[in-house]
Amino acid sequence: MCLLHMKVGEMVSIDAINVDSELKKRLNALGFIRDTPLCIKRFGLFKSTVQVMINRSFIALRKSEASLIEVHKI
């Protein structure tokens, strides 16, 4: 499932990040690595953004970025 299909408050684990190499480097630097747990905190209007908590940091992702991150519930 993609990150946008999760609900607020759910804990998920990252399965895959299907983005280009430049964006993947930036996401890896922020802690988005395979099998890393994260929590969905809130969605923007019309799910245009999603805020997640990963390693005690809050990070907001655009809809286009979040749709390319595959996760599963923990």
HTML snippet that shows the backbone in 3Dmol.js (N, CA, C, O; Angstrom):
<script src="https://3Dmol.org/build/3Dmol-min.js"></script>
<div id="view" style="width:600px;height:400px;position:relative"></div>
<script>
const pdb = `
ATOM      1  N   MET A   1       0.839  -1.184   0.000  1.00  0.00           N
ATOM      2  CA  MET A   1       0.000   0.000   0.000  1.00  0.00           C
ATOM      3  C   MET A   1       0.878   1.239   0.000  1.00  0.00           C
ATOM      4  O   MET A   1       2.010   1.210   0.483  1.00  0.00           O
ATOM      5  N   CYS A   2       0.359   2.303  -0.534  1.00  0.00           N
ATOM      6  CA  CYS A   2       1.122   3.552  -0.517  1.00  0.00           C
ATOM      7  C   CYS A   2       0.803   4.330   0.754  1.00  0.00           C
ATOM      8  O   CYS A   2      -0.202   4.074   1.417  1.00  0.00           O
ATOM      9  N   LEU A   3       1.650   5.260   1.077  1.00  0.00           N
ATOM     10  CA  LEU A   3       1.547   6.036   2.314  1.00  0.00           C
ATOM     11  C   LEU A   3       0.227   6.800   2.407  1.00  0.00           C
ATOM     12  O   LEU A   3      -0.280   7.023   3.506  1.00  0.00           O
ATOM     13  N   LEU A   4      -0.328   7.199   1.274  1.00  0.00           N
ATOM     14  CA  LEU A   4      -1.576   7.967   1.275  1.00  0.00           C
ATOM     15  C   LEU A   4      -2.797   7.137   1.655  1.00  0.00           C
ATOM     16  O   LEU A   4      -3.829   7.706   2.011  1.00  0.00           O
ATOM     17  N   HIS A   5      -2.712   5.818   1.590  1.00  0.00           N
ATOM     18  CA  HIS A   5      -3.852   4.962   1.919  1.00  0.00           C
ATOM     19  C   HIS A   5      -3.949   4.635   3.403  1.00  0.00           C
ATOM     20  O   HIS A   5      -4.891   3.961   3.820  1.00  0.00           O
ATOM     21  N   MET A   6      -3.011   5.090   4.195  1.00  0.00           N
ATOM     22  CA  MET A   6      -3.027   4.834   5.635  1.00  0.00           C
ATOM     23  C   MET A   6      -3.911   5.858   6.348  1.00  0.00           C
ATOM     24  O   MET A   6      -4.297   6.870   5.764  1.00  0.00           O
ATOM     25  N   LYS A   7      -4.223   5.587   7.606  1.00  0.00           N
ATOM     26  CA  LYS A   7      -5.045   6.488   8.407  1.00  0.00           C
ATOM     27  C   LYS A   7      -4.177   7.193   9.439  1.00  0.00           C
ATOM     28  O   LYS A   7      -3.091   6.726   9.784  1.00  0.00           O
ATOM     29  N   VAL A   8      -4.672   8.322   9.925  1.00  0.00           N
ATOM     30  CA  VAL A   8      -3.955   9.089  10.933  1.00  0.00           C
ATOM     31  C   VAL A   8      -3.789   8.243  12.197  1.00  0.00           C
ATOM     32  O   VAL A   8      -4.744   7.623  12.663  1.00  0.00           O
ATOM     33  N   GLY A   9      -2.587   8.221  12.744  1.00  0.00           N
ATOM     34  CA  GLY A   9      -2.295   7.484  13.966  1.00  0.00           C
ATOM     35  C   GLY A   9      -1.757   6.085  13.744  1.00  0.00           C
ATOM     36  O   GLY A   9      -1.298   5.449  14.692  1.00  0.00           O
ATOM     37  N   GLU A  10      -1.799   5.589  12.517  1.00  0.00           N
ATOM     38  CA  GLU A  10      -1.307   4.235  12.245  1.00  0.00           C
ATOM     39  C   GLU A  10       0.217   4.199  12.207  1.00  0.00           C
ATOM     40  O   GLU A  10       0.866   5.130  11.730  1.00  0.00           O
ATOM     41  N   MET A  11       0.768   3.110  12.717  1.00  0.00           N
ATOM     42  CA  MET A  11       2.204   2.855  12.631  1.00  0.00           C
ATOM     43  C   MET A  11       2.427   1.967  11.412  1.00  0.00           C
ATOM     44  O   MET A  11       1.747   0.956  11.236  1.00  0.00           O
ATOM     45  N   VAL A  12       3.376   2.349  10.583  1.00  0.00           N
ATOM     46  CA  VAL A  12       3.682   1.596   9.370  1.00  0.00           C
ATOM     47  C   VAL A  12       5.189   1.410   9.247  1.00  0.00           C
ATOM     48  O   VAL A  12       5.973   2.094   9.905  1.00  0.00           O
ATOM     49  N   SER A  13       5.570   0.481   8.399  1.00  0.00           N
ATOM     50  CA  SER A  13       6.973   0.228   8.115  1.00  0.00           C
ATOM     51  C   SER A  13       7.181   0.383   6.609  1.00  0.00           C
ATOM     52  O   SER A  13       6.329  -0.013   5.815  1.00  0.00           O
ATOM     53  N   ILE A  14       8.307   0.956   6.229  1.00  0.00           N
ATOM     54  CA  ILE A  14       8.587   1.233   4.820  1.00  0.00           C
ATOM     55  C   ILE A  14       9.017  -0.047   4.109  1.00  0.00           C
ATOM     56  O   ILE A  14       9.916  -0.751   4.566  1.00  0.00           O
ATOM     57  N   ASP A  15       8.361  -0.338   2.982  1.00  0.00           N
ATOM     58  CA  ASP A  15       8.723  -1.481   2.143  1.00  0.00           C
ATOM     59  C   ASP A  15       9.630  -1.062   0.994  1.00  0.00           C
ATOM     60  O   ASP A  15      10.642  -1.711   0.732  1.00  0.00           O
ATOM     61  N   ALA A  16       9.270   0.022   0.308  1.00  0.00           N
ATOM     62  CA  ALA A  16      10.043   0.467  -0.846  1.00  0.00           C
ATOM     63  C   ALA A  16       9.819   1.955  -1.070  1.00  0.00           C
ATOM     64  O   ALA A  16       8.767   2.503  -0.740  1.00  0.00           O
ATOM     65  N   ILE A  17      10.835   2.593  -1.641  1.00  0.00           N
ATOM     66  CA  ILE A  17      10.745   4.000  -2.025  1.00  0.00           C
ATOM     67  C   ILE A  17      11.016   4.063  -3.523  1.00  0.00           C
ATOM     68  O   ILE A  17      12.157   3.904  -3.958  1.00  0.00           O
ATOM     69  N   ASN A  18       9.976   4.292  -4.307  1.00  0.00           N
ATOM     70  CA  ASN A  18      10.061   4.241  -5.770  1.00  0.00           C
ATOM     71  C   ASN A  18      10.211   5.639  -6.371  1.00  0.00           C
ATOM     72  O   ASN A  18       9.326   6.115  -7.082  1.00  0.00           O
ATOM     73  N   VAL A  19      11.332   6.288  -6.080  1.00  0.00           N
ATOM     74  CA  VAL A  19      11.585   7.640  -6.578  1.00  0.00           C
ATOM     75  C   VAL A  19      12.926   7.679  -7.303  1.00  0.00           C
ATOM     76  O   VAL A  19      13.690   6.715  -7.277  1.00  0.00           O
ATOM     77  N   ASP A  20      13.200   8.815  -7.951  1.00  0.00           N
ATOM     78  CA  ASP A  20      14.490   8.953  -8.634  1.00  0.00           C
ATOM     79  C   ASP A  20      15.630   9.045  -7.620  1.00  0.00           C
ATOM     80  O   ASP A  20      15.395   9.243  -6.428  1.00  0.00           O
ATOM     81  N   SER A  21      16.843   8.903  -8.095  1.00  0.00           N
ATOM     82  CA  SER A  21      17.991   8.775  -7.194  1.00  0.00           C
ATOM     83  C   SER A  21      18.235  10.039  -6.372  1.00  0.00           C
ATOM     84  O   SER A  21      18.661   9.933  -5.222  1.00  0.00           O
ATOM     85  N   GLU A  22      17.982  11.225  -6.915  1.00  0.00           N
ATOM     86  CA  GLU A  22      18.237  12.468  -6.183  1.00  0.00           C
ATOM     87  C   GLU A  22      17.279  12.613  -5.003  1.00  0.00           C
ATOM     88  O   GLU A  22      17.708  12.947  -3.898  1.00  0.00           O
ATOM     89  N   LEU A  23      15.998  12.369  -5.222  1.00  0.00           N
ATOM     90  CA  LEU A  23      15.020  12.445  -4.144  1.00  0.00           C
ATOM     91  C   LEU A  23      15.249  11.322  -3.137  1.00  0.00           C
ATOM     92  O   LEU A  23      15.065  11.521  -1.936  1.00  0.00           O
ATOM     93  N   LYS A  24      15.643  10.159  -3.610  1.00  0.00           N
ATOM     94  CA  LYS A  24      15.898   9.038  -2.709  1.00  0.00           C
ATOM     95  C   LYS A  24      17.047   9.363  -1.751  1.00  0.00           C
ATOM     96  O   LYS A  24      17.000   8.981  -0.582  1.00  0.00           O
ATOM     97  N   LYS A  25      18.062  10.054  -2.229  1.00  0.00           N
ATOM     98  CA  LYS A  25      19.174  10.464  -1.360  1.00  0.00           C
ATOM     99  C   LYS A  25      18.686  11.395  -0.256  1.00  0.00           C
ATOM    100  O   LYS A  25      19.077  11.256   0.903  1.00  0.00           O
ATOM    101  N   ARG A  26      17.827  12.348  -0.627  1.00  0.00           N
ATOM    102  CA  ARG A  26      17.294  13.290   0.376  1.00  0.00           C
ATOM    103  C   ARG A  26      16.416  12.580   1.397  1.00  0.00           C
ATOM    104  O   ARG A  26      16.510  12.849   2.594  1.00  0.00           O
ATOM    105  N   LEU A  27      15.557  11.669   0.922  1.00  0.00           N
ATOM    106  CA  LEU A  27      14.696  10.936   1.852  1.00  0.00           C
ATOM    107  C   LEU A  27      15.519  10.026   2.766  1.00  0.00           C
ATOM    108  O   LEU A  27      15.213   9.905   3.952  1.00  0.00           O
ATOM    109  N   ASN A  28      16.548   9.394   2.233  1.00  0.00           N
ATOM    110  CA  ASN A  28      17.418   8.561   3.060  1.00  0.00           C
ATOM    111  C   ASN A  28      18.111   9.390   4.137  1.00  0.00           C
ATOM    112  O   ASN A  28      18.279   8.923   5.264  1.00  0.00           O
ATOM    113  N   ALA A  29      18.511  10.605   3.806  1.00  0.00           N
ATOM    114  CA  ALA A  29      19.147  11.488   4.785  1.00  0.00           C
ATOM    115  C   ALA A  29      18.187  11.878   5.902  1.00  0.00           C
ATOM    116  O   ALA A  29      18.612  12.144   7.027  1.00  0.00           O
ATOM    117  N   LEU A  30      16.884  11.912   5.589  1.00  0.00           N
ATOM    118  CA  LEU A  30      15.877  12.230   6.598  1.00  0.00           C
ATOM    119  C   LEU A  30      15.455  11.016   7.417  1.00  0.00           C
ATOM    120  O   LEU A  30      14.712  11.160   8.388  1.00  0.00           O
ATOM    121  N   GLY A  31      15.919   9.814   7.041  1.00  0.00           N
ATOM    122  CA  GLY A  31      15.597   8.615   7.800  1.00  0.00           C
ATOM    123  C   GLY A  31      14.652   7.659   7.118  1.00  0.00           C
ATOM    124  O   GLY A  31      14.293   6.636   7.700  1.00  0.00           O
ATOM    125  N   PHE A  32      14.233   7.962   5.891  1.00  0.00           N
ATOM    126  CA  PHE A  32      13.334   7.078   5.153  1.00  0.00           C
ATOM    127  C   PHE A  32      14.146   5.943   4.536  1.00  0.00           C
ATOM    128  O   PHE A  32      14.621   6.031   3.404  1.00  0.00           O
ATOM    129  N   ILE A  33      14.287   4.873   5.320  1.00  0.00           N
ATOM    130  CA  ILE A  33      15.055   3.707   4.909  1.00  0.00           C
ATOM    131  C   ILE A  33      14.148   2.490   5.050  1.00  0.00           C
ATOM    132  O   ILE A  33      13.269   2.467   5.912  1.00  0.00           O
ATOM    133  N   ARG A  34      14.352   1.496   4.222  1.00  0.00           N
ATOM    134  CA  ARG A  34      13.532   0.285   4.248  1.00  0.00           C
ATOM    135  C   ARG A  34      13.453  -0.300   5.661  1.00  0.00           C
ATOM    136  O   ARG A  34      14.452  -0.328   6.379  1.00  0.00           O
ATOM    137  N   ASP A  35      12.273  -0.764   6.054  1.00  0.00           N
ATOM    138  CA  ASP A  35      11.963  -1.364   7.355  1.00  0.00           C
ATOM    139  C   ASP A  35      12.012  -0.373   8.515  1.00  0.00           C
ATOM    140  O   ASP A  35      12.027  -0.787   9.674  1.00  0.00           O
ATOM    141  N   THR A  36      12.036   0.918   8.225  1.00  0.00           N
ATOM    142  CA  THR A  36      11.994   1.924   9.276  1.00  0.00           C
ATOM    143  C   THR A  36      10.538   2.195   9.652  1.00  0.00           C
ATOM    144  O   THR A  36       9.713   2.439   8.772  1.00  0.00           O
ATOM    145  N   PRO A  37      10.209   2.156  10.950  1.00  0.00           N
ATOM    146  CA  PRO A  37       8.829   2.457  11.355  1.00  0.00           C
ATOM    147  C   PRO A  37       8.574   3.963  11.339  1.00  0.00           C
ATOM    148  O   PRO A  37       9.459   4.761  11.644  1.00  0.00           O
ATOM    149  N   LEU A  38       7.351   4.330  10.979  1.00  0.00           N
ATOM    150  CA  LEU A  38       6.943   5.720  11.049  1.00  0.00           C
ATOM    151  C   LEU A  38       5.472   5.787  11.401  1.00  0.00           C
ATOM    152  O   LEU A  38       4.739   4.812  11.237  1.00  0.00           O
ATOM    153  N   CYS A  39       5.042   6.943  11.885  1.00  0.00           N
ATOM    154  CA  CYS A  39       3.656   7.142  12.307  1.00  0.00           C
ATOM    155  C   CYS A  39       3.036   8.255  11.468  1.00  0.00           C
ATOM    156  O   CYS A  39       3.643   9.308  11.273  1.00  0.00           O
ATOM    157  N   ILE A  40       1.824   8.015  10.976  1.00  0.00           N
ATOM    158  CA  ILE A  40       1.098   9.022  10.216  1.00  0.00           C
ATOM    159  C   ILE A  40       0.490  10.001  11.217  1.00  0.00           C
ATOM    160  O   ILE A  40      -0.299   9.594  12.070  1.00  0.00           O
ATOM    161  N   LYS A  41       0.841  11.275  11.129  1.00  0.00           N
ATOM    162  CA  LYS A  41       0.347  12.270  12.082  1.00  0.00           C
ATOM    163  C   LYS A  41      -0.866  13.031  11.567  1.00  0.00           C
ATOM    164  O   LYS A  41      -1.864  13.144  12.278  1.00  0.00           O
ATOM    165  N   ARG A  42      -0.803  13.551  10.355  1.00  0.00           N
ATOM    166  CA  ARG A  42      -1.962  14.267   9.806  1.00  0.00           C
ATOM    167  C   ARG A  42      -1.832  14.436   8.306  1.00  0.00           C
ATOM    168  O   ARG A  42      -0.747  14.326   7.736  1.00  0.00           O
ATOM    169  N   PHE A  43      -2.968  14.706   7.682  1.00  0.00           N
ATOM    170  CA  PHE A  43      -3.028  14.966   6.244  1.00  0.00           C
ATOM    171  C   PHE A  43      -3.426  16.411   6.013  1.00  0.00           C
ATOM    172  O   PHE A  43      -4.153  16.999   6.814  1.00  0.00           O
ATOM    173  N   GLY A  44      -2.948  16.981   4.918  1.00  0.00           N
ATOM    174  CA  GLY A  44      -3.362  18.316   4.518  1.00  0.00           C
ATOM    175  C   GLY A  44      -4.713  18.263   3.835  1.00  0.00           C
ATOM    176  O   GLY A  44      -5.317  17.198   3.705  1.00  0.00           O
ATOM    177  N   LEU A  45      -5.172  19.404   3.409  1.00  0.00           N
ATOM    178  CA  LEU A  45      -6.458  19.510   2.728  1.00  0.00           C
ATOM    179  C   LEU A  45      -6.433  18.685   1.454  1.00  0.00           C
ATOM    180  O   LEU A  45      -5.521  18.831   0.640  1.00  0.00           O
ATOM    181  N   PHE A  46      -7.418  17.823   1.272  1.00  0.00           N
ATOM    182  CA  PHE A  46      -7.531  16.911   0.123  1.00  0.00           C
ATOM    183  C   PHE A  46      -6.321  15.986  -0.009  1.00  0.00           C
ATOM    184  O   PHE A  46      -5.978  15.558  -1.110  1.00  0.00           O
ATOM    185  N   LYS A  47      -5.678  15.682   1.122  1.00  0.00           N
ATOM    186  CA  LYS A  47      -4.484  14.826   1.165  1.00  0.00           C
ATOM    187  C   LYS A  47      -3.378  15.352   0.261  1.00  0.00           C
ATOM    188  O   LYS A  47      -2.639  14.574  -0.342  1.00  0.00           O
ATOM    189  N   SER A  48      -3.267  16.682   0.167  1.00  0.00           N
ATOM    190  CA  SER A  48      -2.212  17.276  -0.658  1.00  0.00           C
ATOM    191  C   SER A  48      -0.841  17.118  -0.016  1.00  0.00           C
ATOM    192  O   SER A  48       0.176  17.123  -0.709  1.00  0.00           O
ATOM    193  N   THR A  49      -0.809  16.980   1.300  1.00  0.00           N
ATOM    194  CA  THR A  49       0.433  16.707   2.027  1.00  0.00           C
ATOM    195  C   THR A  49       0.141  15.688   3.123  1.00  0.00           C
ATOM    196  O   THR A  49      -1.008  15.500   3.522  1.00  0.00           O
ATOM    197  N   VAL A  50       1.185  15.040   3.598  1.00  0.00           N
ATOM    198  CA  VAL A  50       1.059  14.115   4.713  1.00  0.00           C
ATOM    199  C   VAL A  50       2.216  14.375   5.670  1.00  0.00           C
ATOM    200  O   VAL A  50       3.370  14.478   5.253  1.00  0.00           O
ATOM    201  N   GLN A  51       1.897  14.479   6.951  1.00  0.00           N
ATOM    202  CA  GLN A  51       2.929  14.670   7.962  1.00  0.00           C
ATOM    203  C   GLN A  51       3.159  13.341   8.661  1.00  0.00           C
ATOM    204  O   GLN A  51       2.213  12.691   9.106  1.00  0.00           O
ATOM    205  N   VAL A  52       4.424  12.941   8.757  1.00  0.00           N
ATOM    206  CA  VAL A  52       4.785  11.693   9.415  1.00  0.00           C
ATOM    207  C   VAL A  52       5.813  11.977  10.504  1.00  0.00           C
ATOM    208  O   VAL A  52       6.535  12.972  10.454  1.00  0.00           O
ATOM    209  N   MET A  53       5.864  11.084  11.488  1.00  0.00           N
ATOM    210  CA  MET A  53       6.892  11.167  12.508  1.00  0.00           C
ATOM    211  C   MET A  53       7.817   9.980  12.307  1.00  0.00           C
ATOM    212  O   MET A  53       7.383   8.829  12.342  1.00  0.00           O
ATOM    213  N   ILE A  54       9.095  10.266  12.096  1.00  0.00           N
ATOM    214  CA  ILE A  54      10.088   9.234  11.874  1.00  0.00           C
ATOM    215  C   ILE A  54      11.317   9.596  12.707  1.00  0.00           C
ATOM    216  O   ILE A  54      11.863  10.691  12.574  1.00  0.00           O
ATOM    217  N   ASN A  55      11.740   8.687  13.550  1.00  0.00           N
ATOM    218  CA  ASN A  55      12.895   8.922  14.422  1.00  0.00           C
ATOM    219  C   ASN A  55      12.756  10.206  15.238  1.00  0.00           C
ATOM    220  O   ASN A  55      13.704  10.986  15.329  1.00  0.00           O
ATOM    221  N   ARG A  56      11.599  10.427  15.823  1.00  0.00           N
ATOM    222  CA  ARG A  56      11.290  11.595  16.648  1.00  0.00           C
ATOM    223  C   ARG A  56      11.347  12.913  15.888  1.00  0.00           C
ATOM    224  O   ARG A  56      11.450  13.972  16.507  1.00  0.00           O
ATOM    225  N   SER A  57      11.282  12.872  14.556  1.00  0.00           N
ATOM    226  CA  SER A  57      11.250  14.075  13.719  1.00  0.00           C
ATOM    227  C   SER A  57       9.946  14.095  12.931  1.00  0.00           C
ATOM    228  O   SER A  57       9.479  13.059  12.459  1.00  0.00           O
ATOM    229  N   PHE A  58       9.365  15.283  12.795  1.00  0.00           N
ATOM    230  CA  PHE A  58       8.166  15.449  11.981  1.00  0.00           C
ATOM    231  C   PHE A  58       8.576  15.906  10.595  1.00  0.00           C
ATOM    232  O   PHE A  58       9.328  16.868  10.444  1.00  0.00           O
ATOM    233  N   ILE A  59       8.072  15.204   9.575  1.00  0.00           N
ATOM    234  CA  ILE A  59       8.416  15.511   8.195  1.00  0.00           C
ATOM    235  C   ILE A  59       7.131  15.553   7.376  1.00  0.00           C
ATOM    236  O   ILE A  59       6.279  14.672   7.498  1.00  0.00           O
ATOM    237  N   ALA A  60       6.996  16.577   6.544  1.00  0.00           N
ATOM    238  CA  ALA A  60       5.846  16.693   5.650  1.00  0.00           C
ATOM    239  C   ALA A  60       6.274  16.333   4.235  1.00  0.00           C
ATOM    240  O   ALA A  60       7.314  16.775   3.747  1.00  0.00           O
ATOM    241  N   LEU A  61       5.450  15.524   3.593  1.00  0.00           N
ATOM    242  CA  LEU A  61       5.717  15.095   2.220  1.00  0.00           C
ATOM    243  C   LEU A  61       4.590  15.556   1.311  1.00  0.00           C
ATOM    244  O   LEU A  61       3.430  15.601   1.722  1.00  0.00           O
ATOM    245  N   ARG A  62       4.930  15.895   0.082  1.00  0.00           N
ATOM    246  CA  ARG A  62       3.913  16.217  -0.917  1.00  0.00           C
ATOM    247  C   ARG A  62       3.173  14.940  -1.314  1.00  0.00           C
ATOM    248  O   ARG A  62       3.664  13.830  -1.114  1.00  0.00           O
ATOM    249  N   LYS A  63       2.003  15.123  -1.869  1.00  0.00           N
ATOM    250  CA  LYS A  63       1.192  13.988  -2.315  1.00  0.00           C
ATOM    251  C   LYS A  63       1.944  13.159  -3.349  1.00  0.00           C
ATOM    252  O   LYS A  63       1.894  11.929  -3.316  1.00  0.00           O
ATOM    253  N   SER A  64       2.635  13.823  -4.260  1.00  0.00           N
ATOM    254  CA  SER A  64       3.372  13.109  -5.304  1.00  0.00           C
ATOM    255  C   SER A  64       4.494  12.262  -4.720  1.00  0.00           C
ATOM    256  O   SER A  64       4.776  11.179  -5.233  1.00  0.00           O
ATOM    257  N   GLU A  65       5.136  12.731  -3.662  1.00  0.00           N
ATOM    258  CA  GLU A  65       6.208  11.964  -3.015  1.00  0.00           C
ATOM    259  C   GLU A  65       5.641  10.823  -2.179  1.00  0.00           C
ATOM    260  O   GLU A  65       6.147   9.702  -2.220  1.00  0.00           O
ATOM    261  N   ALA A  66       4.592  11.115  -1.425  1.00  0.00           N
ATOM    262  CA  ALA A  66       4.000  10.105  -0.547  1.00  0.00           C
ATOM    263  C   ALA A  66       3.381   8.958  -1.326  1.00  0.00           C
ATOM    264  O   ALA A  66       3.339   7.831  -0.832  1.00  0.00           O
ATOM    265  N   SER A  67       2.903   9.222  -2.527  1.00  0.00           N
ATOM    266  CA  SER A  67       2.283   8.153  -3.315  1.00  0.00           C
ATOM    267  C   SER A  67       3.304   7.143  -3.832  1.00  0.00           C
ATOM    268  O   SER A  67       2.930   6.050  -4.259  1.00  0.00           O
ATOM    269  N   LEU A  68       4.586   7.495  -3.797  1.00  0.00           N
ATOM    270  CA  LEU A  68       5.639   6.605  -4.289  1.00  0.00           C
ATOM    271  C   LEU A  68       6.316   5.795  -3.174  1.00  0.00           C
ATOM    272  O   LEU A  68       7.236   5.021  -3.438  1.00  0.00           O
ATOM    273  N   ILE A  69       5.861   5.973  -1.937  1.00  0.00           N
ATOM    274  CA  ILE A  69       6.433   5.243  -0.813  1.00  0.00           C
ATOM    275  C   ILE A  69       5.478   4.118  -0.430  1.00  0.00           C
ATOM    276  O   ILE A  69       4.341   4.368  -0.030  1.00  0.00           O
ATOM    277  N   GLU A  70       5.948   2.880  -0.555  1.00  0.00           N
ATOM    278  CA  GLU A  70       5.133   1.709  -0.224  1.00  0.00           C
ATOM    279  C   GLU A  70       5.391   1.304   1.224  1.00  0.00           C
ATOM    280  O   GLU A  70       6.536   1.218   1.667  1.00  0.00           O
ATOM    281  N   VAL A  71       4.292   1.055   1.958  1.00  0.00           N
ATOM    282  CA  VAL A  71       4.385   0.714   3.372  1.00  0.00           C
ATOM    283  C   VAL A  71       3.433  -0.428   3.710  1.00  0.00           C
ATOM    284  O   VAL A  71       2.573  -0.795   2.909  1.00  0.00           O
ATOM    285  N   HIS A  72       3.602  -0.982   4.908  1.00  0.00           N
ATOM    286  CA  HIS A  72       2.635  -1.935   5.449  1.00  0.00           C
ATOM    287  C   HIS A  72       2.439  -1.637   6.934  1.00  0.00           C
ATOM    288  O   HIS A  72       3.329  -1.100   7.593  1.00  0.00           O
ATOM    289  N   LYS A  73       1.261  -1.994   7.451  1.00  0.00           N
ATOM    290  CA  LYS A  73       0.941  -1.735   8.862  1.00  0.00           C
ATOM    291  C   LYS A  73       1.804  -2.602   9.774  1.00  0.00           C
ATOM    292  O   LYS A  73       2.160  -3.732   9.439  1.00  0.00           O
ATOM    293  N   ILE A  74       2.122  -2.044  10.918  1.00  0.00           N
ATOM    294  CA  ILE A  74       2.869  -2.814  11.928  1.00  0.00           C
ATOM    295  C   ILE A  74       1.871  -3.358  12.929  1.00  0.00           C
ATOM    296  O   ILE A  74       2.258  -4.041  13.878  1.00  0.00           O
TER     297      ILE A  74
END
`;
const viewer = $3Dmol.createViewer("view");
viewer.addModel(pdb, "pdb");
viewer.setStyle({}, {cartoon: {color: "spectrum"}});
viewer.zoomTo();
viewer.render();
</script>
